[in-house]
Amino acid sequence: MPSKPITWQLRGEYLAGCCGVSPQQFAAGIDSAMAGNRQGNAAAATSNARAGAARKKMQRKSAGARSKEPVAAGT
């Protein structure tokens, strides 16, 4: 007997039943959470770009200071 393949829709219906909501309510909740997550990721991307630029600037300053140190003899 071939079994019916498990689809995302069937998984969603199963999880909706576990949570005690209709499949439509469950799907709407997932869509809402994903939309909020996308907005959060977009905000994080802009702040991470600024943080990355500042970190690179500090690394360049540190590298410049290290290159001016005299090299110890015998190393």
N, C-alpha and C positions, 0 to 999 in steps of 0.2 A: 504494500500500500504506500504510494508516494505521499509524503506529507506536504502540506501547503507551505510555501515559502513565507518566512516572517518578513514583513515589510515595515517601513517606518510608520505607516498608518496604523498597522496592527499594534506596534509597540506603543504608539501614542494612545490608542484606545485602551490598552491594558493599563498603562500608567494613569490615565484619567480615571479609570475605575478604581484604582488603588487610592487615589487622592479624593475620591468622592465627588468629582465634577464631570460635566459632560465633555466629550471629546473636543467640541468647539471651544468651550471655556479653557480647556487645557492648552489647545493650540494658540488661543489668544494670549494666554499667559506666557507661553514660550516666546511668541512673537514680540511681546512687550519687553520681556527680559533681554532678548537679543538686540532690540532697538536701543535700549538703555546701555547695553554693553558697547555697542558701536559708538555711541556718543561719548562714553567714557574713554574708549580707546583713541578716539580722535583728539580729545582734550589731552590725553597723556602723550600722544605723539608730538604735539606742539611744545609741551613743556620739556619733554625728553630731548628735543632738538636743541633747545637752549642750554640745558644741562650738559649735553654732550659737547657743545662748543666751548663752554666754560672749562670743562674737564680737559679738553685738548689744549686750551690756552695754558692751563696750569702745568700740564705735562711738558709743553714746550719750554716754559720758564724753568722747570726743574731740570730738564735735559741740558739747557744752556748753562746752568750753574754747575752741573756735574762735569761738563766738558772743560771748564776752566780750572778744575782741581789738578794739581800736579800729580803725575804718575809716580808712585813709590818705586824706588830702585829695587830690583831683584824680584819683581812680580811678573 
